Amino acid sequence: MPRTLSHVATTRDLPSPVRALTVSALALVCAVTAACSTPTHESVGASIPAPSGAVPATAKVSAAVPRGAAAKDINNQATESRITLHRYFYAVSTGQADPRQNWMDLYLPPRAGKVPLVVLIHGGGWQAKIGAGTFATFARRLAQRGLAVVNVEYRRLGNGGGWPTTFVDVASAMDAIPDLAKAYPQLNLNNAVTVGHSAGAQLAVWASTRQDLRPGEVGASPTFRPTTVISLAGPLDMRRAVAMGDTRIVRVLGGTPDEVPDRYASVDPIQNLDPQTPVIAVAGTSDHVVPHVLSQDYVAADAKAGGRARAIIMPGQTHSSLVDPKSRAFEQVLELITRVTNDVHANGS
């Protein structure tokens, strides 16, 4: 099926091939409202009867009980929103999974027919101190807009992650989503959007464009590929990021580009371009953690390869403001994700 991305209008063009957009120019997404029954299995916040959501015994996922920030957030939602939350453990392709870290939360809206899907991958410098719970509100707010959302947790530095575990986990989580859809057939996997922030943006773009990795490389032979990827403040050019002083990348990969070049070649988004997968790279001009030039580098390289990547450069926005529910930028990011996901869904329906 051809992969498509709805056009997002620009207010001005950066030097070709990078196109910069300001979020103020984004059109408001059309309202998405519908009511229907949705599966409820080991769920929190369920208010309507539904099928069991069971998966086959051979599946890469197994049901669990939602806990922590996600359960607290969903239980505090307005009664009329009727978003349901379901947690599943996922199997990893190599080694042994950690049920404390290898899980994903599925948020389902009361929407009829096929439901567009967003996969969220949180950031935090690939370090354990920030987890998927920080995206609980993000996920619920998207679900309230009529989108199904999978919020992925994975092992990070400090809780068993690092090279190659962190990357094995995220690739395994992505490849488990088709099994999740066996329990929830309303999920539209033919047209899905992956969204990541910061380190999660690197993971999201890499995990969505890894089809050309050699057998035996971490994440090779994907079984699930989204239609579009949205990077929020992502270090999409990891070698240049290290050259600019990013030590977090060095820690997660276990060395510099000169010391472990094969690792960078395997997971650096700019070294794993897929011109067939549109990537929207969002970044703020006041981001001093991941400079916006790294997004522009990626978009320029993708365009040179014949791809359709776009840069959205947000004046004055910082690294965290893009995903801070209290910021104006966050509302604009929600609008962008909603519009792109519904456009992709409509184009593929």
Secondary structure, DSSP 8 states (H G I E B T S, - for coil): ----------SS--STT--EE-GGG---------------SSEES--S--------TTSSEEEE---HHHHHHHHTS-GGG--EEEEEEE--SSS---TTTSEEEEEE-S--SSEEEEEEE--STTBTTS-GGGGHHHHHHHHTTT-EEEEE----BTTT-STTHHHHHHHHHHHHHHHHHHH-TTEEEEEEEEEEETHHHHHHHHHHS-TT--TTSTT-S-S---SEEEEES----HHHHHHTT-HHHHHHHTS-TTTSHHHHHHH-GGGS--TTS-EEEEEETT-SSS-THHHHHHHHHHHHTT---EEEEETT--TTGGG-TTSHHHHHHHHHHHHHHHHHHHHH-
